[in-house]
Amino acid sequence: MSLHVERPADGPVLVVESVPYARGLAAVALTAAAGGDDDPPGRHGMAHLVEHLMFPRAETYEKREAYEMREAYDGGGSAADDATDSHVARVEGAGGVCNAETHRDHTVFHTTVPASMLDDVLAWEARRLREFAPSAEAIRTETEVIAEEIRGAAGSRIWDTVLASVVPGARDSFGTASELARTTREEALAFFGRHYTADRMVLSVVGDVDTAAVTATVGSLFAGARPASDGTASTRPPPRSTRPATAAVTPAPAATSLHLTAATDGVALGHRLPDPVASRSAYLAHVVLAEVLARSHFPRLVRRDPRFTAAGMSCGLYGQWLASAAPDVALVRVGCAPGTGAAEAVDAWREVLRAVADGPVDADAHRRALNSLLVAAHRQEDALVARAVGHGRAALLFGGHRSAPAAELAAVTPLQVADAARALLAAPPVVTEFVGGPR
């Protein structure tokens, strides 16, 4: 398997990988440099809204002009418009599945279909880029959908709280319902026009595909679909990890309070992770450290100390490591018995880290942790959509840096894991208390 990468002047970066085991399937990922950090002032969640609007619900492409004329005439379109020609309906009608994710620093749209339908899917992708023109009614509908998502997740979004504490100014991808409710059609169009340009997008295709044929098809469909914002070929934005980031903070372990739908009370500890490009091996050493702790040190802590009911550590957004460029965050959660305070949880966390930092890391524990991560990495690499998304993120966020994650993980040594523990000991965490039970 080899990658074919093209960087055309008037289209998105194209990454194609022919995978022998795909057996009649293909995955497409369109990745755009538009995320929560790009939301305009007073419109937190705009990137999330545009993601939703890329899946038109209530009108067909062919009916759009008449729909907008009717909207101008009587002040609103009809919700009864046929939705069978929507992007989702087209993909599902072809026997495929599609979805999207908005992150802090990018948005990715991913689709898996029978390889025989690949040309159609690529045409649909180009079409929704060329014809992005949501109605005012669609914007109202999607802002209401997002508001419900925000309400539904409000009691469990500890990651976003910790991220904002560790990296001041970082924006979560969900948004703020009250701000989104005031969004106009013109604002959504302006955001799309500014961020969904050829110099800010990557199109990756993986599966049972012919590289030359895909390249030719994409060249004909996407040329000039979303030119650079100044109308000329431009230098693509540098990987997000190379852009100036807000300085990390090292607060004292004084906790803020957050009410969550958790089983027990507890404490969340946040640490900033090394840069996944400039300090790749150190970043991955923290991933291995989290697995070592999960398999040995955390269970031992809970068994021996009745003050703590659970403990765990994850790297990256909700445990998705290598899913965002710097700054990225490690989250440690410690469940606490009644009467156990935040300072006690911080002390216990530091003791766990010292046990690793003072090493050497137990060879068997290191091997078991690596084996577990390697199995998961290999399974992910076997998933076509995960490969397509990974290629898009690598090209857009990490400067093309995506050697095999499994090989990189296997190279992490026990000494590097101990170094990761020492680095966390040297940087006091931000601390958030969470209160269990129903909201």
Salt bridges, closest charged atoms under 4 A:
GLU6 OE2 - HIS4 NE2 3.08
GLU17 OE2 - ARG387 NH2 2.67
GLU17 OE1 - HIS391 NE2 2.81
ASP37 OD2 - ARG104 NH1 2.84
ASP38 OD2 - ARG240 NH2 2.91
GLU59 OE2 - ARG64 NH1 3.31
GLU62 OE2 - ARG90 NH2 3.90
GLU62 OE2 - ARG127 NH2 3.12
GLU68 OE2 - ARG185 NH2 3.00
ASP81 OD2 - ARG70 NH2 3.38
ASP85 OD1 - ARG90 NH2 2.89
GLU101 OE1 - HIS103 NE2 2.86
GLU101 OE2 - HIS110 NE2 3.53
GLU101 OE1 - ARG393 NH2 3.33
ASP105 OD2 - ARG104 NH2 3.58
ASP105 OD1 - HIS106 ND1 2.84
GLU125 OE2 - ARG128 NH2 3.05
GLU131 OE2 - ARG127 NE 3.72
GLU142 OE1 - HIS52 ND1 2.96
GLU142 OE2 - ARG57 NE 2.36
GLU148 OE1 - ARG151 NH2 2.76
GLU149 OE1 - HIS48 NE2 3.16
GLU149 OE2 - HIS52 NE2 3.48
ASP160 OD2 - ARG157 NE 2.86
ASP172 OD1 - HIS44 NE2 3.66
ASP172 OD1 - ARG157 NH2 2.96
GLU187 OE1 - ARG43 NE 2.94
GLU291 OE2 - ARG295 NE 3.08
ASP305 OD2 - ARG307 NH2 2.71
GLU344 OE2 - ARG307 NH1 3.17
GLU351 OE2 - ARG354 NH1 2.57
ASP364 OD1 - ARG367 NH1 2.71
GLU408 OE2 - ARG280 NE 3.18
ASP419 OD1 - ARG422 NH2 2.37
